[in-house]
């Protein structure tokens, strides 16, 4: 049995259904039910734009943060869309994720990609 207790969800698409029915449903419930001790949702690509523009997604982000889910977004993606301020205004960390993602993969961390 692995002793890794932190789940990372790499959310890369702009599909509202996938966000509602997978990213947030599993991300929040897995933390609240104790399946994982820590959950981090990483916004990358189209999810950054969706998070800045879709009211339903904004509500899901707010609820996830209140539940204790960590939220972080790719700064390069947010820069490309011109949305850094909008993402940061939602209390989402905005950082360059290339190297940290590489480290997660090299260290065999638990990473779910949606």
DSSP file (Angstrom, degrees, kcal/mol; ACC not computed):
  #  RESIDUE AA STRUCTURE BP1 BP2  ACC     N-H-->O    O-->H-N    N-H-->O    O-->H-N    TCO  KAPPA ALPHA  PHI   PSI    X-CA   Y-CA   Z-CA
    1    1 A X              0   0    0      0, 0.0     2,-0.1     0, 0.0     0, 0.0   0.000 360.0 360.0 360.0 134.1    0.0    0.0    0.0
    2    2 A X        -     0   0    0      1,-0.1     0, 0.0     2,-0.1     0, 0.0  -0.450 360.0-149.3 -74.5 145.7    1.3    3.4   -0.9
    3    3 A X        +     0   0    0     -2,-0.1     2,-0.4     2,-0.0    -1,-0.1   0.308  60.0 120.7 -95.7   8.6    1.9    6.0    1.8
    4    4 A X        +     0   0    0      1,-0.1    -2,-0.1    32,-0.0     3,-0.0  -0.600  32.3 172.3 -75.7 128.0    1.1    8.9   -0.6
    5    5 A X        +     0   0    0     -2,-0.4    33,-1.7    31,-0.1    32,-1.5   0.283  47.3  89.6-121.9   7.8   -1.8   10.8    0.7
    6    6 A X  E     -a   38   0A   0     31,-0.2   104,-0.7    30,-0.1     2,-0.5  -0.941  56.7-160.4-114.1 121.8   -1.9   13.8   -1.6
    7    7 A X  E     -ab  39 110A   0     31,-2.8    33,-2.6    -2,-0.5     2,-0.5  -0.868   1.4-161.4-101.1 131.7   -4.0   13.7   -4.8
    8    8 A X  E     -ab  40 111A   0    102,-2.6   104,-2.9    -2,-0.5     2,-0.6  -0.952   1.9-160.8-109.1 129.3   -3.3   16.1   -7.6
    9    9 A X  E     -ab  41 112A   0     31,-3.1    33,-3.4    -2,-0.5     2,-0.9  -0.944   5.1-156.2-111.9 112.9   -6.0   16.6  -10.3
   10   10 A X  E     -ab  42 113A   0    102,-3.0   104,-2.8    -2,-0.6     2,-0.7  -0.793  11.1-165.9 -90.4 105.7   -4.6   18.1  -13.5
   11   11 A X  E     +a   43   0A   0     31,-2.8    33,-2.3    -2,-0.9    36,-0.2  -0.836  21.4 157.8-100.3 109.2   -7.7   19.7  -15.1
   12   12 A X        +     0   0    0     -2,-0.7    34,-1.0    31,-0.2     2,-0.2   0.475  43.2  73.9-115.0  -4.4   -6.9   20.5  -18.7
   13   13 A X        -     0   0    0     33,-0.2    31,-0.1   101,-0.2    37,-0.1  -0.697  66.4-134.4-116.8 167.0  -10.2   20.9  -20.6
   14   14 A X        +     0   0    0     -2,-0.2     2,-0.7    36,-0.1     3,-0.1   0.014  59.6 130.7-104.2  25.7  -13.0   23.4  -20.8
   15   15 A X     >  -     0   0    0      1,-0.2     4,-2.0     2,-0.0     5,-0.1  -0.729  44.5-159.7 -84.9 114.5  -15.8   20.8  -20.6
   16   16 A X  H  > S+     0   0    0     -2,-0.7     4,-3.0     1,-0.2     5,-0.2   0.895  91.0  53.7 -61.6 -42.0  -18.3   21.9  -17.9
   17   17 A X  H  > S+     0   0    0      1,-0.2     4,-3.2     2,-0.2     5,-0.3   0.924 108.9  48.3 -59.9 -45.6  -19.7   18.4  -17.5
   18   18 A X  H  >>S+     0   0    0      1,-0.2     5,-2.0     2,-0.2     4,-1.4   0.888 113.0  49.3 -63.0 -38.1  -16.2   17.0  -16.8
   19   19 A X  I  <>S+     0   0    0     -4,-2.0     5,-2.9     3,-0.2     6,-0.5   0.954 118.4  37.6 -64.7 -50.1  -15.6   19.7  -14.3
   20   20 A X  I  <>S+     0   0    0     -4,-3.0     5,-0.8     1,-0.2    -2,-0.2   0.938 124.2  37.9 -66.7 -48.1  -18.8   19.3  -12.5
   21   21 A X  I  <5S+     0   0    0     -4,-3.2    -1,-0.2    -5,-0.2    -3,-0.2   0.546 135.1   9.7 -90.3  -8.5  -19.1   15.5  -12.6
   22   22 A X  I  X>S+     0   0    0     -4,-1.4     4,-2.1    -5,-0.3     5,-0.8   0.566 122.7  46.0-130.0 -64.7  -15.4   14.6  -12.1
   23   23 A X  I  ><S+     0   0    0     -5,-2.0     4,-1.5     1,-0.2    -3,-0.2   0.934 128.0  23.3 -55.2 -55.0  -13.0   17.3  -11.2
   24   24 A X  I  ><S+     0   0    0     -5,-2.9     4,-2.4    -6,-0.2     5,-0.5   0.884 122.1  53.7 -84.0 -39.1  -15.1   18.9   -8.4
   25   25 A X  H  ><S+     0   0    0     -5,-0.8     4,-1.9    -6,-0.5     5,-0.2   0.966 121.5  31.0 -59.6 -52.4  -17.3   16.0   -7.5
   26   26 A X  H  X5S+     0   0    0     -4,-2.1     4,-2.7     2,-0.2     5,-0.3   0.918 118.7  55.0 -73.1 -42.7  -14.4   13.6   -6.9
   27   27 A X  H  X<S+     0   0    0     -4,-1.5     4,-0.9    -5,-0.8    -3,-0.2   0.925 116.4  35.4 -57.5 -48.1  -12.0   16.3   -5.7
   28   28 A X  H >X S+     0   0    0     -4,-2.4     4,-2.7     2,-0.2     3,-0.5   0.947 119.7  47.8 -72.8 -49.5  -14.2   17.7   -3.0
   29   29 A X  H 3X S+     0   0    0     -4,-1.9     4,-2.6    -5,-0.5     6,-0.3   0.873 107.1  56.5 -62.7 -37.3  -15.8   14.4   -1.9
   30   30 A X  H 3<>S+     0   0    0     -4,-2.7     6,-1.9    -5,-0.2     5,-1.5   0.828 112.9  42.3 -65.9 -29.3  -12.5   12.5   -1.7
   31   31 A X  H X<5S+     0   0    0     -4,-0.9     3,-1.1    -3,-0.5    -2,-0.2   0.930 116.1  46.5 -78.0 -49.2  -11.2   15.1    0.7
   32   32 A X  H 3<5S+     0   0    0     -4,-2.7    -2,-0.2     1,-0.3    -3,-0.2   0.835 115.0  47.1 -63.8 -33.0  -14.4   15.4    2.8
   33   33 A X  T 3<5S-     0   0    0     -4,-2.6    -1,-0.3    -5,-0.2    -2,-0.2   0.442 114.2-116.4 -89.5  -0.5  -14.7   11.6    3.0
   34   34 A X  T < 5S+     0   0    0     -3,-1.1    -3,-0.2     2,-0.2    -4,-0.1   0.674  75.8 130.3  77.8  17.4  -11.1   11.1    4.0
   35   35 A X  S   <S+     0   0    0     -5,-1.5     2,-0.3    -6,-0.3    -4,-0.2   0.849  83.1  21.8 -69.6 -32.5  -10.1    9.2    0.9
   36   36 A X        -     0   0    0     -6,-1.9    -2,-0.2     1,-0.1    -1,-0.2  -0.978  68.8-145.2-130.6 145.4   -7.2   11.6    0.5
   37   37 A X  S    S+     0   0    0    -32,-1.5     2,-0.3    -2,-0.3   -31,-0.2   0.786  89.9  18.5 -78.5 -28.1   -5.6   13.8    3.2
   38   38 A X  E     -a    6   0A   0    -33,-1.7   -31,-2.8     2,-0.0     2,-0.4  -0.999  65.1-168.0-145.3 140.6   -4.9   16.6    0.7
   39   39 A X  E     -a    7   0A   0     -2,-0.3    31,-2.9    29,-0.3     2,-0.5  -0.997   2.0-172.9-131.3 131.9   -6.3   17.4   -2.7
   40   40 A X  E     -ac   8  70A   0    -33,-2.6   -31,-3.1    -2,-0.4     2,-0.6  -0.990   9.4-157.0-124.9 124.2   -4.9   19.9   -5.2
   41   41 A X  E     -ac   9  71A   0     29,-2.9    31,-2.4    -2,-0.5     2,-0.6  -0.895  10.5-157.9 -98.9 124.2   -6.7   20.8   -8.4
   42   42 A X  E     -ac  10  72A   0    -33,-3.4   -31,-2.8    -2,-0.6     2,-0.5  -0.909   5.2-148.9-106.4 116.9   -4.4   22.3  -11.0
   43   43 A X  E     +ac  11  73A   0     29,-3.0    31,-2.4    -2,-0.6     2,-0.3  -0.729  27.2 165.2 -85.8 129.1   -6.0   24.4  -13.7
   44   44 A X    >   -     0   0    0    -33,-2.3     3,-1.1    -2,-0.5     2,-0.2  -0.996  48.3 -20.9-146.6 136.0   -4.1   24.2  -17.1
   45   45 A X  T >> S+     0   0    0     -2,-0.3     3,-1.7     1,-0.2     4,-0.8  -0.430 128.3   6.6  70.2-134.4   -5.1   25.2  -20.6
   46   46 A X  H 3> S+     0   0    0    -34,-1.0     4,-2.3     1,-0.3    -1,-0.2   0.713 120.7  68.6 -59.9 -24.4   -8.8   25.6  -21.3
   47   47 A X  H <> S+     0   0    0     -3,-1.1     4,-2.5   -36,-0.2    -1,-0.3   0.823  93.9  59.0 -65.8 -28.8   -9.9   25.1  -17.7
   48   48 A X  H <> S+     0   0    0     -3,-1.7     4,-1.3     2,-0.2    -1,-0.2   0.937 108.6  43.5 -63.1 -46.7   -8.2   28.5  -16.8
   49   49 A X  H  X S+     0   0    0     -4,-0.8     4,-1.4     1,-0.2     3,-0.3   0.913 113.9  50.9 -65.1 -43.5  -10.5   30.3  -19.3
   50   50 A X  H  X S+     0   0    0     -4,-2.3     4,-2.6     1,-0.2     3,-0.4   0.909 107.9  53.2 -60.4 -43.0  -13.6   28.3  -18.1
   51   51 A X  H  < S+     0   0    0     -4,-2.5    -1,-0.2     1,-0.2    -2,-0.2   0.802 111.5  46.1 -64.1 -29.7  -12.8   29.2  -14.5
   52   52 A X  H  < S+     0   0    0     -4,-1.3    -1,-0.2    -3,-0.3    -2,-0.2   0.729 123.8  30.6 -83.4 -22.8  -12.6   32.9  -15.3
   53   53 A X  H  < S+     0   0    0     -4,-1.4     2,-0.6    -3,-0.4    -2,-0.2   0.681  97.8  80.4-113.6 -21.7  -15.8   33.0  -17.4
   54   54 A X     X  -     0   0    0     -4,-2.6     4,-2.2    -5,-0.2     5,-0.1  -0.809  55.9-158.0-101.9 121.1  -18.3   30.4  -16.2
   55   55 A X  H  > S+     0   0    0     -2,-0.6     4,-2.1     1,-0.2     5,-0.2   0.866  93.6  53.3 -64.8 -38.0  -20.4   31.3  -13.2
   56   56 A X  H  > S+     0   0    0      1,-0.2     4,-2.1     2,-0.2    -1,-0.2   0.928 110.8  47.1 -61.9 -44.2  -21.2   27.7  -12.3
   57   57 A X  H  > S+     0   0    0      1,-0.2     4,-2.5     2,-0.2    -2,-0.2   0.888 108.2  55.6 -65.7 -39.0  -17.5   26.8  -12.3
   58   58 A X  H  X S+     0   0    0     -4,-2.2     4,-2.3     1,-0.2    -1,-0.2   0.905 108.5  48.6 -59.2 -40.8  -16.8   29.9  -10.2
   59   59 A X  H  X S+     0   0    0     -4,-2.1     4,-2.4     2,-0.2    -2,-0.2   0.899 110.4  50.6 -66.1 -40.4  -19.3   28.6   -7.6
   60   60 A X  H  X S+     0   0    0     -4,-2.1     4,-2.4     2,-0.2    -2,-0.2   0.887 109.8  50.8 -64.5 -38.5  -17.7   25.1   -7.7
   61   61 A X  H  X S+     0   0    0     -4,-2.5     4,-2.6     2,-0.2    -2,-0.2   0.938 110.3  49.2 -62.7 -47.1  -14.3   26.7   -7.1
   62   62 A X  H  X S+     0   0    0     -4,-2.3     4,-2.2     1,-0.2    -2,-0.2   0.917 112.8  47.2 -59.3 -44.9  -15.5   28.7   -4.2
   63   63 A X  H  X S+     0   0    0     -4,-2.4     4,-1.7     2,-0.2    -1,-0.2   0.896 111.3  51.2 -64.3 -40.8  -17.1   25.6   -2.6
   64   64 A X  H  X>S+     0   0    0     -4,-2.4     5,-2.5     2,-0.2     4,-0.6   0.923 109.9  49.2 -63.8 -44.0  -14.0   23.5   -3.2
   65   65 A X  H ><5S+     0   0    0     -4,-2.6     3,-1.2     1,-0.2    -1,-0.2   0.915 109.8  51.6 -61.2 -42.9  -11.8   26.1   -1.5
   66   66 A X  H 3<5S+     0   0    0     -4,-2.2    -1,-0.2     1,-0.3    -2,-0.2   0.826 106.8  54.7 -62.8 -31.4  -14.2   26.3    1.4
   67   67 A X  H 3<5S-     0   0    0     -4,-1.7    -1,-0.3    -5,-0.1    -2,-0.2   0.597 126.4-101.5 -78.1 -11.3  -14.0   22.5    1.7
   68   68 A X  T <<5S+     0   0    0     -3,-1.2   -29,-0.3    -4,-0.6     2,-0.3   0.509  70.7 147.3 104.3   5.9  -10.2   22.7    1.9
   69   69 A X      < -     0   0    0     -5,-2.5    -1,-0.3    -6,-0.2     2,-0.3  -0.569  46.8-127.2 -73.2 135.5   -9.2   21.7   -1.6
   70   70 A X  E     -c   40   0A   0    -31,-2.9   -29,-2.9    -2,-0.3     2,-0.4  -0.652  23.9-161.7 -80.2 139.6   -6.1   23.5   -2.9
   71   71 A X  E     +c   41   0A   0     -2,-0.3    22,-1.8    20,-0.2     2,-0.3  -0.990  15.2 166.8-126.5 131.8   -6.5   25.3   -6.2
   72   72 A X  E     -cd  42  93A   0    -31,-2.4   -29,-3.0    -2,-0.4     2,-0.3  -0.998  15.4-155.5-144.6 143.6   -3.6   26.3   -8.4
   73   73 A X  E     -cd  43  94A   0     20,-3.1    22,-2.4    -2,-0.3     2,-0.5  -0.894  28.1-104.1-123.6 151.0   -3.4   27.5  -12.0
   74   74 A X  E  >  - d   0  95A   0    -31,-2.4     4,-2.5    -2,-0.3    22,-0.2  -0.591  25.0-154.1 -70.4 118.4   -0.8   27.5  -14.7
   75   75 A X  H  > S+     0   0    0     20,-3.2     4,-2.9    -2,-0.5     5,-0.2   0.886  92.8  55.9 -64.9 -39.2    0.6   31.1  -15.0
   76   76 A X  H  > S+     0   0    0     19,-0.3     4,-2.3     2,-0.2    -1,-0.2   0.924 110.9  44.9 -59.9 -43.0    1.7   30.6  -18.6
   77   77 A X  H  > S+     0   0    0      2,-0.2     4,-2.0     1,-0.2    -2,-0.2   0.938 113.4  49.3 -65.4 -46.7   -1.9   29.6  -19.5
   78   78 A X  H  X>S+     0   0    0     -4,-2.5     5,-3.0     1,-0.2     4,-0.8   0.886 111.5  50.6 -61.1 -38.5   -3.4   32.4  -17.5
   79   79 A X  H ><5S+     0   0    0     -4,-2.9     3,-0.7     3,-0.2    -1,-0.2   0.922 107.1  53.6 -62.7 -44.9   -1.0   34.9  -19.2
   80   80 A X  H 3<5S+     0   0    0     -4,-2.3    -2,-0.2     1,-0.3    -1,-0.2   0.870 115.2  40.2 -59.5 -37.6   -1.9   33.6  -22.7
   81   81 A X  H 3<5S-     0   0    0     -4,-2.0    -1,-0.3    -5,-0.1    -2,-0.2   0.559 109.5-123.4 -86.5  -8.9   -5.6   34.2  -21.9
   82   82 A X  T <<5S+     0   0    0     -4,-0.8    -3,-0.2    -3,-0.7     4,-0.1   0.865  77.4 120.0  68.5  36.6   -4.9   37.5  -20.1
   83   83 A X     >< +     0   0    0     -5,-3.0     4,-2.3    -6,-0.2     5,-0.2   0.172  19.8 114.2-122.2  16.7   -6.7   36.2  -17.1
   84   84 A X  H  > S+     0   0    0     -6,-0.5     4,-2.8     1,-0.2     5,-0.2   0.938  83.5  47.1 -55.7 -49.0   -4.2   36.2  -14.2
   85   85 A X  H  > S+     0   0    0      1,-0.2     4,-2.1     2,-0.2    -1,-0.2   0.894 111.3  50.5 -60.7 -42.2   -6.1   38.8  -12.3
   86   86 A X  H  4 S+     0   0    0      2,-0.2     4,-0.4     1,-0.2    -1,-0.2   0.876 113.8  45.2 -64.9 -37.8   -9.5   37.1  -12.7
   87   87 A X  H ><>S+     0   0    0     -4,-2.3     3,-1.4     1,-0.2     5,-1.2   0.934 113.1  48.7 -72.2 -46.3   -8.0   33.8  -11.5
   88   88 A X  H ><5S+     0   0    0     -4,-2.8     3,-2.0     1,-0.3    -2,-0.2   0.840 102.0  64.6 -62.0 -32.6   -6.2   35.3   -8.6
   89   89 A X  T 3<5S+     0   0    0     -4,-2.1    -1,-0.3     1,-0.3    -2,-0.2   0.706  96.7  57.9 -64.0 -18.9   -9.4   37.2   -7.6
   90   90 A X  T < 5S-     0   0    0     -3,-1.4    -1,-0.3    -4,-0.4    -2,-0.2   0.237 123.1-106.6 -92.8  13.0  -10.9   33.8   -6.9
   91   91 A X  T < 5S+     0   0    0     -3,-2.0     2,-0.5     1,-0.3   -20,-0.2   0.820  73.2 145.0  64.1  33.0   -8.2   33.0   -4.4
   92   92 A X      < -     0   0    0     -5,-1.2    -1,-0.3   -22,-0.1   -20,-0.2  -0.893  52.8-121.4-101.2 128.4   -6.5   30.5   -6.8
   93   93 A X  E     -d   72   0A   0    -22,-1.8   -20,-3.1    -2,-0.5     2,-0.5  -0.430  23.8-155.9 -62.7 139.4   -2.7   30.4   -6.7
   94   94 A X  E     +d   73   0A   0    -22,-0.2     2,-0.3    -2,-0.1   -20,-0.2  -0.955  29.6 145.1-124.8 112.0   -1.2   31.2  -10.1
   95   95 A X  E     -d   74   0A   0    -22,-2.4   -20,-3.2    -2,-0.5     2,-0.7  -0.893  58.2 -89.1-138.8 165.5    2.3   29.8  -10.6
   96   96 A X        -     0   0    0     -2,-0.3     4,-0.4   -22,-0.2     3,-0.1  -0.728  42.1-174.3 -76.7 118.4    4.5   28.4  -13.4
   97   97 A X     >  +     0   0    0     -2,-0.7     4,-2.7     1,-0.1     5,-0.3   0.492  54.8  93.8 -98.8  -5.2    3.6   24.7  -13.3
   98   98 A X  H  > S+     0   0    0      1,-0.2     4,-1.9     2,-0.2    -1,-0.1   0.943  94.3  35.3 -55.7 -54.7    6.0   23.2  -15.8
   99   99 A X  H  > S+     0   0    0      2,-0.2     4,-2.4     1,-0.2    -1,-0.2   0.927 118.1  50.5 -69.6 -45.5    8.8   22.2  -13.4
  100  100 A X  H  > S+     0   0    0     -4,-0.4     4,-2.4     1,-0.2    -1,-0.2   0.902 111.1  50.1 -59.6 -38.7    6.5   21.3  -10.4
  101  101 A X  H  X S+     0   0    0     -4,-2.7     4,-2.3     2,-0.2    -1,-0.2   0.920 109.3  51.3 -64.1 -42.2    4.4   19.0  -12.7
  102  102 A X  H  X S+     0   0    0     -4,-1.9     4,-2.7    -5,-0.3    -1,-0.2   0.907 109.5  50.6 -59.5 -42.0    7.6   17.4  -13.9
  103  103 A X  H  X S+     0   0    0     -4,-2.4     4,-2.0     2,-0.2    -1,-0.2   0.909 107.9  52.7 -63.0 -42.3    8.7   16.8  -10.3
  104  104 A X  H  <>S+     0   0    0     -4,-2.4     5,-2.5     1,-0.2    -2,-0.2   0.936 112.7  44.8 -57.3 -46.7    5.3   15.3   -9.5
  105  105 A X  H ><5S+     0   0    0     -4,-2.3     3,-1.5     1,-0.2    -2,-0.2   0.923 112.7  49.6 -65.2 -45.3    5.7   12.8  -12.4
  106  106 A X  H 3<5S+     0   0    0     -4,-2.7    -1,-0.2     1,-0.3    -2,-0.2   0.804 112.0  49.7 -64.8 -28.6    9.3   12.0  -11.6
  107  107 A X  T 3<5S-     0   0    0     -4,-2.0    -1,-0.3    -5,-0.2    -2,-0.2   0.292 111.1-121.2 -93.5   9.4    8.4   11.3   -7.9
  108  108 A X  T < 5 +     0   0    0     -3,-1.5    -3,-0.2     1,-0.1    -2,-0.1   0.857  49.0 172.9  54.1  39.6    5.4    9.1   -8.9
  109  109 A X      < -     0   0    0     -5,-2.5     2,-0.8    -6,-0.2    -1,-0.1  -0.286  45.4 -89.1 -70.4 164.9    2.9   11.3   -7.0
  110  110 A X  E     +b    7   0A   0   -104,-0.7  -102,-2.6     2,-0.0     2,-0.5  -0.689  57.2 172.3 -81.6 110.5   -0.8   10.5   -7.4
  111  111 A X  E     -b    8   0A   0     -2,-0.8     2,-0.5  -104,-0.2  -102,-0.2  -0.980  18.0-169.5-129.4 121.6   -1.9   12.5  -10.4
  112  112 A X  E     -b    9   0A   0   -104,-2.9  -102,-3.0    -2,-0.5     2,-0.5  -0.941  13.3-154.2-108.6 128.0   -5.3   12.2  -12.1
  113  113 A X  E      b   10   0A   0     -2,-0.5  -102,-0.2  -104,-0.2  -104,-0.1  -0.907 360.0 360.0-110.7 127.1   -5.7   14.0  -15.4
  114  114 A X              0   0    0   -104,-2.8  -103,-0.2    -2,-0.5  -101,-0.2   0.294 360.0 360.0-127.0 360.0   -9.0   15.3  -16.7
